[in-house]
Amino acid sequence: MPPLKGTEADALCQRQPANDDYYLLYSDDDAYARVAQRVIERGAEQMVPSIMEKAGLSREDAYLLFVHNVQGNLAVNRLLGWRRGPEFAHAQELLSAYSEGGMRAVSARHDFRS
């Protein structure tokens, strides 16, 4: 796993590579897939139980949502070239609102079925 800038509080998929040498990993499809899988492996342990609690989901369903969010965030980061700035901030706000709305909808769906 290449070193990433940021703190543990930052989502792994929202942190940029620690230096320019690692940008190649995100431009090569095979390396990118391995990095994405590692981000999923490292983050699932912490995030899946949180999603389960917030939305009242099974572990399997929470894992599906987690993988969707990781892959989506990584794809957007890759699309934007991992460059921070107004475009990146806008994308993160948009994706965050989308994820939060989706989590509310899933939670409401679960509450309705219970």
C-alpha positions in Angstrom: 0.0 0.0 0.0 1.6 3.3 -0.9 1.8 5.9 1.8 -1.1 8.4 1.7 -1.3 12.0 3.0 -3.8 12.8 5.6 -4.8 11.4 9.0 -6.5 8.2 10.1 -9.7 10.3 10.4 -9.7 10.9 6.7 -11.3 8.2 4.6 -8.6 6.1 2.9 -10.2 6.6 -0.5 -10.1 10.4 -0.1 -6.4 10.7 0.7 -4.0 11.5 -2.0 -0.6 9.7 -2.5 2.2 10.9 -0.2 4.4 11.8 -3.2 4.4 12.0 -6.9 6.2 8.6 -7.3 3.0 6.9 -6.3 0.7 8.6 -8.8 1.9 5.9 -11.3 0.2 3.3 -9.2 -3.1 5.0 -9.7 -2.6 5.4 -13.5 -1.8 1.7 -14.1 -5.0 -0.3 -14.2 -3.5 -3.5 -12.6 -1.8 -1.5 -9.8 -4.9 0.6 -9.3 -7.0 -2.5 -8.8 -4.6 -3.9 -6.2 -4.5 -0.5 -4.4 -8.3 -0.4 -4.4 -8.5 -3.9 -3.0 -6.1 -3.0 -0.2 -8.1 0.1 0.7 -11.2 -2.0 0.9 -9.4 -4.6 3.1 -8.0 -2.0 5.4 -11.2 0.1 5.7 -13.8 -2.6 5.9 -13.0 -3.6 9.5 -13.7 -0.2 10.8 -16.4 1.1 8.4 -18.7 -2.0 7.8 -19.8 -2.2 11.5 -20.4 1.6 11.4 -22.6 1.2 8.3 -24.4 -1.7 9.9 -25.2 0.4 13.0 -26.3 3.5 11.1 -28.5 1.7 8.6 -29.5 -1.4 10.4 -28.0 -3.6 7.7 -26.5 -7.1 7.7 -22.7 -7.4 7.4 -23.0 -8.5 3.8 -25.2 -5.5 2.8 -23.1 -3.0 4.7 -20.0 -4.4 3.0 -21.7 -3.9 -0.5 -22.3 -0.3 0.3 -18.8 0.2 1.6 -17.2 -1.3 -1.5 -19.5 0.9 -3.7 -18.4 4.0 -1.8 -14.7 3.1 -1.9 -14.7 2.3 -5.6 -16.7 5.4 -6.4 -14.5 7.7 -4.4 -11.3 6.2 -5.8 -12.7 6.5 -9.4 -13.5 10.2 -8.9 -10.1 10.9 -7.3 -8.5 9.2 -10.3 -10.6 11.1 -12.7 -9.6 14.4 -11.1 -5.9 13.3 -11.1 -5.8 13.4 -7.3 -5.5 17.2 -7.5 -7.0 19.1 -4.6 -8.8 22.4 -5.2 -12.3 23.7 -5.9 -13.2 21.0 -8.3 -12.2 18.3 -5.9 -13.9 20.0 -3.0 -17.1 20.3 -5.0 -16.9 16.6 -6.0 -16.4 15.5 -2.4 -19.4 17.6 -1.3 -21.6 16.2 -4.0 -20.5 12.6 -3.3 -20.9 13.1 0.5 -24.5 14.4 0.0 -25.3 11.5 -2.3 -23.9 8.9 0.1 -25.7 10.5 3.1 -29.0 10.6 1.2 -28.5 7.0 0.2 -27.8 5.9 3.7 -30.9 7.7 5.0 -33.0 6.0 2.3 -31.5 2.6 3.1 -32.1 3.2 6.8 -35.7 4.3 6.2 -36.2 1.2 4.1 -34.9 -1.0 6.9 -37.1 0.8 9.5 -40.1 0.4 7.3 -39.6 -3.4 7.0 -38.9 -3.9 10.7 
